Amino acid sequence: MALKLSPAGQRLATIIVSAPLMVATSWILYKRLVLGEERRTADGRAIRPAGVKVERTDERDL
């Protein structure tokens, strides 16, 4: 069951959901356009953040 929100509550919920998305998207674009960072591409391997070490157990995991 969805809670019925007033128009002001709907606007606030929209802001709460969309603001983090806008910040993250803006940060990624800033790093790419201003700082010249390369776009991340998927090559079929798992993407791990820099600095995260993985134990090598199987070649398929890499």
N, C-alpha and C positions, 0 to 999 in steps of 0.2 A: 504494500500500500504506500503510495507516494503522499508525502505531506504537502498540503496545499499552502503555498506561500503567497504573501501579498506581493504586489508589483515591486515594492522596495526590496523585499526579501529575495525576489527572483533576480533583481539587478545585482544585489550583493553576492548571491551564489554564483552568478555569471562572472563577476570580478574575481572571486576567490578561486574559481577553476581556471580562468583564462590568464590571470596575471603571471603565475609561474611559467606557463607555456610561452608567453611573450618574452619573459626575461631570459629563459633558456635559449630560445630561438635567436634573440638579439645578440646574446653572448657568443653563440656559435658563428653567426654572421660577422660579428666584429672581429673575432679571431681570424676568420677566413679572409675578409676583405682588407682590414687595416693591418693586421699582424702578418699576413701572408701565409698562414698555416694551410697546408694541403687538405683537401677534402678526404674524408675517410671513405675507403672503398672496401667492399666485402670481397674477399678472395676465397671464400669457402671455409676458412678457419674461424675458430671462435675469436671474438674480439675481446681483449682484456685490457684494462687500464694500465698505463705505464706504472712500473714499480711492483706489480703483482706477480709473484713468482708461482710457477706451476710445477708440481712434481711430475716428472716424465714417467708415466706408467705404461702408456701405449701410444704408438705413432699416430693412431687415428684421433686421439684427443688433441693433437697439436694443430 
